[in-house]
Amino acid sequence: MNIELKSFEKDLESVVARIKDEFLGIRTNRPTTKLVEDIRVRYYDQDMPIKSLAGISIAPPRDIIISLWDKSAVQIVSKAIEDAAMGMTPNVDGNTIRLALPVLTDERKADLVKVVKKIAEEHRIRVRQMRDDINKKIKNAEDGAGVSETEAFKYKERVQKIVDKTNAAIEELLVGKINEIQE
């Protein structure tokens, strides 16, 4: 049973890692390369992310610089960014595309906060489902006489502690992202 608890804990850690990754892709008043690096571009009959075609960097305070390695890809990438409807207009200069992030309006900030809360809730639901699955396994082990009632209770307590720790991490990430959006 200890092996399954270790696996359960690793699965919950991956849930926290996924929410961190998803939060990076949500726009705030701070520019991040994550906003554009995974936009797909059709280049030489292949779908590729922008990060495979260019170097992406940040120029403070609100600019994203995309330095393409192949000049023939500039227009394609520029069009893909426009089509992504992120509220940014690409400025092309040779092999470089500059994106200036506009300041977020209060209405847009409220919309982003709703999106972030929805993502956090989806991950909490996933954590609850995973907890229910492991608790069923513990119950089945107890019914099959492989685990005593006392051991099953201890396992369930450990599972709940792991779940509480994960939910606290999700809440911390949520609060941090909301504060970042509100800046």
C-alpha positions, -999 to +999 in steps of 0.1 A: +000+000+000+029+023+006+039+021-030+005+032-041+006+061-017+040+072-031+025+070-066-006+089-055+016+116-041+036+118-073+004+121-093-008+150-071+026+167-076+021+165-113-013+181-109+003+211-092+030+212-119+003+213-146-016+241-130+017+261-127+022+255-164-013+266-173-011+297-152+021+307-170+001+308-203-024+333-189-017+368-197-011+394-170+005+428-171+038+411-171+050+398-204+061+361-206+074+341-235+048+314-226+022+337-242+035+331-277+059+301-277+033+274-282+013+292-309+013+267-338+026+278-373+023+260-406+059+261-419+071+239-448+040+217-445+045+210-408+027+224-378+054+238-355+054+260-323+069+294-327+096+284-301+109+259-328+114+287-353+127+316-332+143+329-301+118+345-278+128+371-252+113+399-231+121+436-234+108+454-203+084+468-195+058+451-218+074+439-250+080+404-263+107+400-290+106+371-314+138+367-334+132+343-363+160+322-377+145+321-412+133+354-428+107+335-449+089+325-417+084+361-405+050+367-422+037+333-413+045+338-377+031+373-377-002+361-392-004+333-366+000+357-337-027+380-352-050+349-356-044+339-320-065+370-310-044+380-280-049+417-284-014+423-297-004+436-330+030+423-343+055+449-355+078+433-381+114+446-385+135+423-406+138+389-389+123+403-357+088+406-345+080+429-316+048+425-296+037+453-272+013+441-246-014+466-240-023+474-204-052+452-191-085+469-185-104+462-153-130+442-173-103+420-188-087+415-154-120+403-140-124+379-170-089+366-164-096+361-127-126+340-136-105+319-160-079+313-134-104+303-107-120+279-132-087+263-139-080+259-102-114+244-096-109+219-124-076+208-108-093+206-074-119+183-089-092+161-104-075+159-069-108+148-054-113+122-080-078+108-074-085+108-037-117+089-042-099+063-064-072+057-038-098+055-010-117+028-030-085+008-033-079+011+005-115+000+011-111-030-013-079-040+005-096-038+038-126-059+025-102-084+011-086-089+045-053-076+032-054-045+055-068-042+090-093-016+098-068+004+118-043+003+089-070+014+065-078+043+087-042+054+089-038+051+051-069+073+046-055+099+071-022+100+051-042+103+019-061+132+033-030+149+045-015+146+010-047+160-005-048+189+019-012+197+011-019+197-026-051+218-022-030+243-002-005+245-030-032+250-056-047+278-035-013+294-031-008+294-068-043+308-074-039+337-050-005+345-065-018+345-100-048+366-091-025+391-074-003+391-105-034+398-127-045+426-105-012+445-106 
